[in-house]
Each structure stands twice: as C-alpha cells, then as structure tokens.
Amino acid sequence: MTSSSSSPITFTLLLLLSLLVALNPNPSLASTGSNINTNDIVTQYSTYVRNACNVTRYNRLCVRTLWPFAIVARNNTSKWARASVAVTTTDTKRVLRLLLKTQRSAVGERERIALSDCRELFVDSLDNLYKSLAVLRTLNADEFQRQISDLATWLSAALTDDDTCLDGFEETSSRTRTVRMVRRKATKCMRLCSNALALLDKLAFDGL
C-alpha cells in the first residue's frame, strides 16, 4: 500500500467502498467485487474532493471536512456547495452549545460581554446558514440567479457574524482557557464559512 493510501481520508474511503460492495444487492457487482481496483477508486474520489476544494482559501480544512461527501458529490458543484454549508451549520451549532456552556463561567465583565455578543452573532449566523441550506436543496434553473444572490447575501452575513465575534475577543485582555477554546472553535467556523462562500462562487460560475 502506498503512503497516500494510508492516510485517514483514504482509509475511511476504503471502508465506505467495502461497505458499498458488501451491501450492494446487485449480484453481478458482488461477484466482480474482487476485480475492482480499490486504490484507483480511492484515488478518483480523492481527486473529486481536491478539485472541489481548489477554489477555497482554507484548502486543507476543506479537504478534511468534505471528503466524506466525495462518493455522493463527485463532480457536482451544487452538491459540494450544499455539503460545505451543511458542515458549517453543524460546526456553528457546536460553537453555540459551547458558548451557552461557557458564558455561565465567564471571568470578568468584559469576558462575559464578549461571550454574550458572540452567542448572539452565532445565532444570527446559524439562521443564515439554515436559510442557505434550504435554498441549496431546492435549486432550479428558473430561479437560479435569484437563489445565488440570496445565498451570497446570507453566507456573507454569516461570515461577517463569525468575524465580528472574533473581533470582540480582541478587545478584551482575557486569555482564559475558555476564551482560547471559544476563539479556536469560532475561527474554524469562520474558515468553514469562507470555504462555503468560495464553493458558492464556483457554483454561480459553473451553473446547474
């Protein structure tokens, strides 16, 4: 096995492909499964996700978070955009849960205010992501331009919310473990949102 096929991404893709072959009800596929060059298939799926992520600013984060969608998305730009927004939505919910938990244990007034403001911003960000996800599930040629315009507005607003949250921590001298943890996770969320916006731009260029 080559060094590339020993990566976590490749290993999990191998597991997924093995399950697909094992669970496939088509006897012809099951009988020829041993003839499938798994390494070639994994390489192809790795190419799909790397090609999709080429347009993003945070490329390694994009590949790491979106590779599970490679089997479904392949070369479909709209599916990659939807996957990216879905991943960002999940991460945003995690940050919100963390903010609700940590706000109660804030040290000092400035830290408490920064965490409270950040929570409100992430609530707004999550709302924009939900709206984006709903539209991405119902894209159609007749309304495509309007849908892309709405998506760009909502994702840009979500990205601004994340940035504003992080700016709020710059204004406090607090460097507690809580603040460091929130900043780290909020930064990841901001980068995921940036990647989602880049994939939306690619969708706008490629069309349906």
Disulfide bonds with the S-S distance in Angstrom:
Cys53-Cys62 2.00
Cys118-Cys165 1.78
